Amino acid sequence: MIVVTLAILFICYVNTAKSAYCYWNTGCPYKYLSTETPYSSVRGDIRDSIVKLKGCEPVSLWGIYRHGKRQPSTHFGRMMKEAISIRNYVVSSYEKGHSSLCAQDVENLRNWEFNGSFFDGKQDITEEGRKEMIGLGKRLKEAFPTLLNNLEKDSYTFRSARGPWIEKSIKHFVMGLGNKNLIIDASKSDLDIMDPYATCPSYQKNVQNNPEIFAEADKFLNTSDYLATKDRIQRRSGIDYTLSDENVTALYDLCRYTWSAIDDKLSPWCALFTKDDLQVLEYIQDLRHYYKNGYGTSVNEIFGRIPLGDLVQSFENVKRGEGKKIVAYVTHATMLDQIYTALGLFKDNEPLTGSNRDRERKWRTSKISVFSANLVAVLNRCVKEGLSDYNVVFYLNEEPMRSICEEGVCSWREFDSKLRPFINTTIDFCEIQN
């Protein structure tokens, strides 16, 4: 393992040193693109990472998943379509000798095929998103074959939050389980387990639709860190007009959305950025999600408690012999961020700010809120000397989590102590607004 790791590092070093500014042949492209990061860039494999405990067997799974890769929304799709014309300026600048881009990078950008329908705001997942969700279901079944083979009626729950791309995501997840007879629960309700914030008027007003929530991200746009990045993009592309912040964001989104993880094909738009540039732009997205979905706004912790309360009740039902073998919810990145906040995960010692980029921060959307990101809990029943007991193991993106309980395995007492307070969480400020 050490030899392989050193070999990879050597290849990365050689490629970087050989063509320091050429994106197309870099051996190690920076692939952490905030919430638009491909799942394959960060995931583990539950089939390999499953925690097997002597004398124990899994009796129930509970998981909450972000939807698979989707097409951009109408707003961001329009901004990207408008920015595509910049390609002509980049090519022209290169031909005049004003650009520092490599020849192959410019050729790849010139040959990139525009698919207008992709940017039209259609609420759909992509082919990559479908494969991501099918793969999740398939690997889960292979990891827990005894539990998930022959699922009978009333032994499972599959539900999704609102949105066509989310409903299609749960459909493909279930397809991956390989049982055509499984039924998806299409019911929706106010303050639903999967997205309680979505039907809360006060949240929509004060957070979702409040531009001031992004004040720290906006402040960061005036730092030397960001301005240096903007200048590098300007000089690297060589175009003869000043890029706006909106242009930079749109070009970054083109890089993120047109990256194909299915065939490991890099986006030629990413050639406009250095690794440092991508890290700076990633921080802006982290700031936005930190304040909109995470620790930066106190109500997020309250919303995050609701699905966790469902988790406790689900496993309690199993202990009584009345529960499900599997419960799976598909939702938005917002919900996952709120759950992390309620659990106290990825919390930095000091709040993230727009004054200074924290390079060692724990809150990294590129690791925790990517397409198809997921938090899964496994309830194990253990028998020792004729007595039964239970424990719970958490997995994040198919890797065991060791930050919730010691050694990554929660005794039932630990699990119950940590999560029971979340049962019957009330959100009075939403009810008052209705």
C-alpha positions in Angstrom: 0.0 0.0 0.0 2.8 2.4 0.9 4.6 1.6 -2.4 1.5 2.3 -4.4 0.8 5.5 -2.6 4.4 6.7 -3.2 4.1 5.7 -6.9 1.0 7.8 -7.3 2.6 10.8 -5.5 5.6 10.4 -7.8 3.4 10.4 -10.9 1.6 13.5 -9.7 4.9 15.3 -9.0 6.4 14.4 -12.4 3.3 15.4 -14.3 3.0 18.7 -12.4 6.6 19.5 -12.8 6.7 18.6 -16.4 3.8 20.8 -17.4 3.0 23.0 -14.4 0.2 24.9 -16.0 -1.4 22.4 -18.4 -4.6 21.0 -17.1 -5.2 18.3 -19.7 -2.3 16.1 -18.7 -2.1 16.8 -15.0 -1.9 13.5 -13.2 -3.8 14.7 -10.2 -6.5 17.3 -11.1 -8.2 19.0 -8.1 -11.6 17.3 -8.0 -13.2 18.9 -4.9 -15.9 21.1 -6.3 -18.1 21.8 -3.3 -21.6 20.4 -3.6 -21.1 19.6 -7.3 -18.3 17.2 -6.5 -18.8 13.8 -8.2 -19.7 11.1 -5.6 -16.9 8.9 -7.0 -14.4 11.5 -6.0 -15.1 11.0 -2.3 -16.9 7.7 -1.7 -15.7 4.6 0.0 -17.2 1.2 -0.7 -19.6 -0.3 1.9 -18.8 -3.8 0.6 -15.2 -3.4 1.8 -15.6 -1.0 4.7 -18.5 -2.8 6.5 -17.8 -3.2 10.2 -18.2 -6.9 11.1 -18.5 -7.6 14.8 -18.2 -11.1 16.3 -21.5 -12.5 17.5 -23.4 -9.7 15.8 -25.7 -9.5 12.8 -27.2 -6.5 11.1 -31.0 -6.3 11.6 -31.9 -2.9 10.2 -30.5 -0.1 8.0 -31.5 3.6 8.1 -30.1 6.0 5.6 -30.6 9.5 4.3 -29.2 10.3 0.8 -28.6 13.4 -1.3 -30.0 13.1 -4.8 -27.7 12.1 -7.6 -26.1 14.6 -10.0 -28.7 16.9 -11.4 -28.9 19.5 -14.2 -28.4 23.1 -13.1 -31.3 25.2 -12.0 -32.8 27.7 -14.4 -30.9 30.6 -12.8 -27.5 29.0 -12.8 -28.1 27.4 -16.2 -28.8 30.9 -17.7 -25.7 32.3 -16.1 -23.6 29.5 -17.6 -25.1 29.8 -21.0 -24.3 33.5 -21.1 -20.7 32.8 -20.0 -20.1 30.2 -22.8 -19.4 33.1 -25.2 -16.2 33.8 -23.2 -14.8 30.7 -24.9 -14.4 32.6 -28.1 -12.5 35.3 -26.4 -10.2 32.8 -24.7 -9.4 31.1 -28.1 -8.9 34.4 -29.8 -6.6 35.6 -27.0 -4.5 32.4 -27.3 -4.2 32.8 -31.0 -2.9 36.3 -30.4 -0.3 35.1 -27.9 -2.0 36.7 -24.9 -3.0 33.6 -23.0 -0.9 31.4 -20.8 -3.1 28.3 -21.4 -1.6 25.3 -23.0 -2.4 24.5 -26.6 -4.2 21.2 -25.8 -6.3 22.9 -23.2 -7.4 25.6 -25.7 -8.1 22.9 -28.3 -10.2 20.9 -25.8 -12.2 24.1 -24.9 -12.7 24.9 -28.6 -14.0 21.4 -29.3 -16.3 21.2 -26.3 -19.8 20.5 -27.5 -22.6 22.7 -26.2 -25.8 20.9 -25.2 -28.4 23.6 -24.8 -31.0 21.4 -23.2 -28.6 20.7 -20.3 -28.7 24.3 -19.2 -32.5 25.0 -19.7 -33.3 24.4 -16.0 -35.0 21.0 -16.5 -35.6 19.4 -13.1 -33.9 16.1 -13.8 -30.9 14.0 -12.8 -28.2 13.3 -15.3 -27.1 9.9 -16.5 -24.3 10.1 -14.1 -26.8 10.8 -11.3 -28.8 7.7 -12.2 -25.8 5.5 -12.2 -24.7 7.0 -8.8 -28.0 6.0 -7.2 -28.2 2.6 -8.8 -24.6 1.9 -7.6 -25.5 2.9 -4.1 -28.4 0.5 -3.9 -26.4 -2.3 -5.6 -23.4 -2.0 -3.2 -25.7 -1.9 -0.2 -27.4 -5.1 -1.2 -24.1 -6.8 -1.8 -22.8 -5.7 1.6 -26.0 -6.9 3.5 -27.3 -9.7 1.3 -29.1 -11.7 4.1 -30.9 -8.6 5.3 -31.9 -7.2 1.9 -32.7 -10.3 -0.1 -36.4 -11.1 -0.3 -37.7 -7.8 1.1 -41.4 -8.3 1.9 -44.2 -5.8 2.1 -44.0 -3.7 5.2 -40.4 -4.6 5.8 -39.0 -1.4 4.1 -39.7 2.3 3.6 -38.4 4.2 0.6 -39.4 7.9 0.3 -38.1 11.1 -1.3 -38.4 14.8 -0.7 -40.2 17.0 -3.3 -38.7 17.5 -6.8 -38.6 15.4 -9.9 -34.8 14.9 -9.7 -35.1 13.7 -6.1 -38.0 11.3 -6.9 -36.1 9.8 -9.8 -33.1 9.4 -7.5 -35.0 7.2 -5.0 -36.4 5.3 -8.0 -32.9 4.4 -9.2 -31.6 3.7 -5.7 -34.4 1.1 -5.4 -33.6 -0.3 -8.8 -30.1 -0.9 -7.5 -31.5 -3.2 -4.9 -32.5 -5.5 -7.7 -36.2 -6.2 -6.7 -38.8 -5.0 -9.2 -41.6 -5.5 -6.7 -40.5 -2.8 -4.2 -42.9 0.1 -3.8 -41.8 3.7 -3.2 -43.9 5.7 -0.8 -44.9 8.8 -2.7 -46.6 10.6 0.2 -45.5 14.1 1.3 -46.5 16.2 4.3 -45.8 19.5 6.0 -42.6 19.6 8.1 -41.7 16.3 6.5 -38.9 14.1 7.9 -36.9 14.6 4.7 -37.1 18.4 4.3 -39.0 20.1 7.2 -37.5 23.5 6.3 -39.2 23.4 2.8 -42.6 24.1 4.2 -41.6 26.5 7.0 -42.5 30.0 5.9 -40.2 31.7 8.5 -37.2 29.7 7.2 -38.0 30.6 3.6 -38.2 34.2 4.5 -35.3 34.6 6.9 -32.9 32.1 5.5 -33.7 30.5 2.1 -34.7 33.8 0.4 -32.6 36.2 2.5 -29.6 37.5 0.6 -28.0 38.7 3.9 -27.4 35.1 4.8 -24.5 35.2 2.3 -22.9 38.3 3.8 -19.7 36.4 4.8 -19.3 34.9 1.3 -19.8 38.4 -0.2 -17.3 39.8 2.2 -14.7 37.3 1.0 -15.0 38.7 -2.5 -13.1 41.8 -1.3 -10.2 39.9 0.2 -6.7 39.7 -1.3 -7.1 35.9 -1.5 -10.1 36.1 -3.8 -8.9 39.2 -5.8 -5.6 37.4 -6.5 -7.6 34.4 -7.8 -9.7 36.6 -10.0 -6.5 38.2 -11.4 -4.9 34.8 -12.1 -8.0 33.7 -14.1 -8.0 37.0 -16.0 -4.3 36.7 -16.9 -4.4 32.9 -17.6 -7.3 33.4 -20.1 -5.8 36.5 -21.5 -9.1 38.0 -22.5 -9.1 41.8 -22.9 -12.1 42.8 -20.7 -12.5 42.6 -17.0 -14.2 39.5 -15.7 -17.0 40.2 -13.2 -17.6 38.1 -10.1 -20.6 36.7 -11.9 -18.4 35.7 -14.8 -16.0 33.9 -12.5 -18.9 32.0 -10.7 -20.4 31.0 -14.0 -17.1 29.7 -15.4 -16.5 27.8 -12.1 -20.0 26.3 -12.5 -19.2 25.3 -16.1 -16.1 23.5 -14.7 -18.2 21.8 -12.1 -21.3 20.8 -14.0 -19.6 19.6 -17.2 -17.1 17.3 -15.5 -18.1 13.7 -16.3 -17.2 11.1 -13.6 -18.8 8.3 -15.6 -15.9 8.1 -18.0 -13.5 10.0 -15.8 -13.5 12.9 -18.4 -12.3 16.2 -17.1 -14.1 19.4 -18.1 -12.1 21.7 -20.4 -13.5 24.6 -18.6 -11.5 23.7 -15.5 -8.3 24.6 -17.4 -9.1 28.2 -16.8 -8.3 27.7 -13.1 -5.3 26.6 -11.1 -5.6 24.4 -8.1 -5.3 27.4 -5.8 -8.1 29.1 -7.7 -10.4 26.1 -7.3 -9.6 26.0 -3.6 -10.5 29.7 -3.1 -13.8 29.2 -5.1 -14.5 26.1 -3.0 -14.2 28.2 0.2 -16.8 30.6 -1.1 -19.3 27.7 -1.5 -18.4 26.4 2.0 -19.2 29.9 3.4 -22.5 29.9 1.7 -23.6 26.5 2.9 -22.2 27.1 6.4 -24.5 30.0 6.9 -27.5 28.8 4.9 -27.5 25.2 6.0 -25.1 24.8 8.9 -23.7 26.2 12.1 -23.9 29.8 10.9 -27.7 29.9 11.4 -29.1 28.4 14.6 -32.4 27.0 13.3 -30.5 24.5 11.1 -29.7 22.4 14.2 -33.4 22.2 15.0 -34.4 21.0 11.5 -31.6 18.5 11.7 -33.0 16.8 14.8 -36.2 15.8 13.0 -34.8 13.0 10.8 -32.5 11.9 13.6 -35.6 11.4 15.9 -37.0 9.2 13.1 -33.8 7.2 13.2 -34.2 6.5 16.9 -37.8 5.5 16.6 -37.1 3.3 13.6 -34.5 1.3 15.5 -36.6 1.1 18.6 -39.4 -0.4 16.6 -36.9 -3.0 15.3 -35.9 -3.9 18.8 -39.6 -4.5 19.6 -39.9 -6.8 16.6 -42.1 -4.3 14.6 -39.6 -2.3 12.6 -38.2 -2.2 9.0 -35.2 -4.0 7.5 -34.4 -0.9 5.6 -35.5 2.8 5.7 -34.1 5.1 2.9 -34.9 8.7 2.4 -33.6 10.8 -0.5 -33.4 14.6 0.0 -31.4 17.8 -0.6 -27.9 18.7 0.5 -29.6 21.2 2.9 -31.0 18.4 5.0 -27.7 16.5 5.2 -26.0 19.7 6.3 -28.6 20.3 9.0 -28.2 16.7 10.3 -24.4 17.2 10.6 -25.1 20.4 12.5 -27.5 18.6 14.9 -25.0 15.9 15.5 -22.1 18.4 16.1 -20.1 17.0 13.2 -17.5 18.9 11.2 -17.7 21.8 13.6 -14.8 24.2 13.6 -13.5 25.8 16.8 -14.2 29.2 15.4 -17.0 30.2 12.9 -16.0 30.4 9.3 -15.7 34.0 8.1 -15.3 36.0 5.0 -12.3 37.8 6.4 -9.9 34.9 6.2 -9.9 31.5 4.5 -9.5 28.7 7.0 -7.4 26.1 5.0 -7.7 23.5 7.8 -11.5 23.8 8.3 -13.6 20.8 9.1 -16.7 22.1 7.3 -15.9 20.9 3.7 -18.9 20.6 1.4 -16.6 18.8 -1.1 -16.4 15.9 1.4 -19.8 16.0 3.1 -22.4 17.4 0.8 -21.5 16.1 -2.6 -23.9 14.5 -5.1 -25.4 11.3 -3.6 -23.7 12.0 -0.2 -25.2 9.8 2.4 -25.4 9.0 6.1 -26.3 5.4 6.9 -26.8 3.8 10.4 -26.7 0.1 10.8 -28.4 -1.6 13.8 -26.7 -4.8 14.9 -28.1 -7.4 17.2 -25.5 -9.2 19.2 -25.9 -12.4 21.3 -23.5 -13.3 24.1 -24.0 -16.1 26.5 -27.6 -16.3 25.4 -28.3 -12.6 26.0 -29.2 -10.1 23.2 -27.9 -6.6 23.0 -27.7 -4.0 20.2 -25.2 -1.5 18.8 -25.2 1.0 16.0 -22.5 1.7 13.4 -22.6 5.0 11.3 -21.3 5.3 7.8 -20.6 8.5 5.8 -20.4 8.0 2.1 -19.8 4.3 2.6 -17.0 4.7 5.2 -17.4 4.1 8.9 -17.6 7.2 11.1 -15.6 7.2 14.2 -16.5 10.7 15.4 -20.0 9.9 16.8 -19.0 7.1 19.1 -15.7 5.7 20.4 -14.1 3.2 17.9 -17.0 4.0 15.5 -19.4 1.6 17.3 -22.2 3.0 19.5 -23.5 0.8 22.2 -27.3 1.1 22.4 -26.9 3.2 25.6 -24.6 5.7 23.8 -26.8 5.8 20.8 -30.0 6.3 22.8 -28.3 9.0 25.0 -27.1 11.0 22.0 -30.2 10.8 19.9 -33.2 10.3 22.1 -33.5 14.1 22.8 -34.3 14.6 19.1 -37.5 12.6 19.3 -40.7 14.8 19.1 -38.7 17.9 18.1 -41.1 20.8 17.7 -40.7 23.8 15.4 -42.9 26.4 17.0 -41.6 29.2 14.8 -42.9 27.5 11.7 -46.3 26.8 13.2 -46.6 30.5 14.3 -46.1 31.6 10.7 -48.8 29.4 9.2 
